[in-house]
Amino acid sequence: MTRGSDLTPKQKRALEIIRKNPGIRPREFAKLMWPDSPRWRNMAKCGYGVHQGGGMYLAAGGFMGKLNKLGLIHLKGEMGLEKYYISGASV
C-alpha cells in the first residue's frame, strides 16, 4: 500500500481527477490528465478505421490499472464498461 507521502506528483494529480469525477472512464481521464499532450494528434487504428488520439486512452487505462494495483482506486463494471473510483484507502 502506498502512503500519501510516497505518491508521485503525477499520482496525486490523477487521484484528484478521479476524486472529482467518480465513475470516470479512461477516455475522460486521459482528456483531463493530459489535455495538452501532442499525442492527441497521433492517429491510431481502431476496428475498420482510424481515429485521432487513440493511444491516449490506452495510456490512461494502463496508468489507472497501476493505481488500481496499488489499491488507490478501484474498478466497477464489466469488461468494456469499467469505471474507476477512489478507494477507501486513498481517501
C-alpha positions in Angstrom: 0.0 0.0 0.0 1.3 3.4 -0.9 1.0 6.2 1.6 0.1 9.8 0.6 3.7 10.9 1.2 5.0 8.2 -1.1 2.9 9.3 -4.1 4.5 11.0 -7.1 3.1 14.3 -8.2 1.5 12.6 -11.2 -0.2 10.0 -9.0 -1.5 12.8 -6.7 -2.9 14.7 -9.7 -4.5 11.5 -11.0 -6.2 10.8 -7.7 -7.5 14.3 -7.5 -9.0 14.0 -11.0 -10.7 10.7 -10.1 -11.9 12.1 -6.8 -13.6 15.0 -8.6 -15.0 12.7 -11.3 -16.3 9.5 -9.6 -17.0 6.8 -12.1 -14.6 8.1 -14.7 -13.6 6.0 -17.7 -10.1 6.0 -19.3 -11.1 8.2 -22.2 -12.4 11.0 -20.0 -9.4 10.6 -17.6 -6.9 11.0 -20.5 -8.6 14.2 -21.5 -8.3 15.7 -18.0 -4.9 14.3 -17.2 -3.0 15.2 -20.4 -5.1 17.9 -22.2 -2.2 19.5 -24.0 -0.3 16.3 -25.0 0.9 16.3 -28.6 -0.1 12.6 -28.7 -3.7 13.7 -29.2 -2.7 14.5 -32.8 -1.5 10.9 -33.4 -3.7 8.6 -35.5 -4.5 5.1 -34.2 -6.1 2.1 -35.8 -9.5 1.2 -34.3 -11.6 -1.5 -35.8 -12.0 -0.8 -39.5 -10.8 2.8 -39.4 -8.5 5.2 -37.6 -9.1 7.9 -35.1 -7.1 10.6 -33.5 -5.6 10.3 -30.0 -6.4 6.6 -29.6 -3.2 5.8 -27.9 -4.1 8.3 -25.1 -6.9 6.1 -24.0 -4.6 3.1 -23.8 -2.1 5.1 -21.8 -4.8 6.2 -19.4 -6.1 2.7 -18.9 -2.6 1.5 -18.2 -1.9 4.3 -15.7 -5.3 3.7 -14.0 -4.5 0.0 -13.9 -1.3 0.7 -11.9 -3.2 2.9 -9.5 -5.7 0.0 -9.1 -2.9 -2.4 -8.3 -1.6 -0.1 -5.6 -5.1 -0.1 -4.1 -5.6 3.7 -4.5 -8.6 3.3 -6.8 -11.0 0.5 -7.6 -12.8 -0.6 -10.7 -16.5 -1.3 -11.0 -18.3 -2.6 -14.1 -17.9 -5.3 -16.6 -15.4 -5.6 -19.5 -15.6 -2.6 -21.7 -17.8 -0.7 -19.3 -15.4 -0.3 -16.4 -15.5 2.9 -14.3 -12.9 3.9 -11.7 -13.5 5.2 -8.2 -11.3 6.3 -5.3 -10.8 3.5 -2.9 -11.3 4.0 0.8 -7.5 3.5 1.3 -6.6 6.6 -0.6 -9.1 9.0 1.0 
